[in-house]
């Protein structure tokens, strides 16, 4: 019985992994080649970007960012009634922004922060420390009504001349390369603002960045729904497995 359940879980996990790889492939191809399959290409002169459409440029993050800065390690408050949200690496997940497990800062510390330190819609968020987390990129898609700051392990990138959703998708497609850039041992690998400022970005015209970002939003949301549905099936099978074991060993199910 358990073997049958495990076999079904294994099939579903392979499907989930295939969808994840498909998503990664679609993102990478789209942010480096665009949406026109017949466009003329040129060498970007950047190894990890490769060929790009002839009318695109390559710019560094420092050339297009209006702000790049690190959060500040706060004085934490463990009474969560104050709603002084501190966004950390655990809240910046590959599937999106997640406020589960978010921490809180003391009132005095929170009130002492400058206006620019509070997250705004469109911020690109980059985890800067630790194996498995360093290089993970997020797009802050919440409104600005709830004040949120980041801790000292999340970098914020803002831009007024570059579509930050396009930037998010490109950086998300480069997580492995970002990990390779990190300094230090696996569990303490890190990078800082000066490292990120020099990263090269494929740069379509601004209106094309928007079109590509919208396209990827639609494509990725459909794949995310499929991955989520498979995850629910896996969870249901795992619950069934636990229930079956419990019923048999407690004598509730005849063998």
Rosetta blueprint (number, residue, H / E / L):
1 X L
2 X H
3 X H
4 X H
5 X H
6 X H
7 X H
8 X H
9 X H
10 X H
11 X H
12 X H
13 X H
14 X H
15 X H
16 X H
17 X H
18 X H
19 X H
20 X H
21 X H
22 X H
23 X H
24 X H
25 X H
26 X H
27 X H
28 X H
29 X H
30 X H
31 X H
32 X H
33 X H
34 X L
35 X L
36 X L
37 X L
38 X L
39 X L
40 X L
41 X E
42 X E
43 X E
44 X L
45 X L
46 X L
47 X L
48 X L
49 X L
50 X L
51 X E
52 X E
53 X E
54 X L
55 X L
56 X L
57 X E
58 X E
59 X E
60 X E
61 X H
62 X H
63 X H
64 X H
65 X L
66 X L
67 X E
68 X E
69 X E
70 X E
71 X L
72 X L
73 X L
74 X L
75 X L
76 X E
77 X E
78 X L
79 X L
80 X H
81 X H
82 X H
83 X L
84 X L
85 X E
86 X E
87 X E
88 X L
89 X H
90 X H
91 X H
92 X E
93 X E
94 X L
95 X L
96 X E
97 X E
98 X L
99 X L
100 X L
101 X L
102 X L
103 X E
104 X E
105 X E
106 X L
107 X H
108 X H
109 X H
110 X H
111 X H
112 X L
113 X L
114 X L
115 X H
116 X H
117 X H
118 X L
119 X L
120 X L
121 X L
122 X L
123 X L
124 X E
125 X E
126 X E
127 X E
128 X L
129 X E
130 X L
131 X L
132 X L
133 X L
134 X L
135 X L
136 X L
137 X E
138 X E
139 X E
140 X L
141 X L
142 X L
143 X L
144 X L
145 X L
146 X L
147 X L
148 X E
149 X E
150 X E
151 X L
152 X L
153 X L
154 X E
155 X E
156 X E
157 X E
158 X E
159 X L
160 X L
161 X L
162 X L
163 X L
164 X H
165 X H
166 X H
167 X H
168 X H
169 X H
170 X H
171 X H
172 X H
173 X L
174 X L
175 X H
176 X H
177 X H
178 X H
179 X H
180 X H
181 X H
182 X L
183 X E
184 X L
185 X L
186 X H
187 X H
188 X H
189 X L
190 X E
191 X L
192 X L
193 X H
194 X H
195 X H
196 X H
197 X H
198 X L
199 X L
200 X E
201 X E
202 X E
203 X E
204 X L
205 X L
206 X H
207 X H
208 X H
209 X H
210 X H
211 X H
212 X H
213 X H
214 X H
215 X H
216 X H
217 X H
218 X H
219 X H
220 X H
221 X H
222 X H
223 X H
224 X H
225 X H
226 X H
227 X H
228 X H
229 X H
230 X H
231 X H
232 X H
233 X H
234 X H
235 X H
236 X H
237 X H
238 X H
239 X H
240 X H
241 X H
242 X H
243 X H
244 X H
245 X H
246 X H
247 X H
248 X H
249 X H
250 X L
251 X L
252 X L
253 X L
254 X L
255 X L
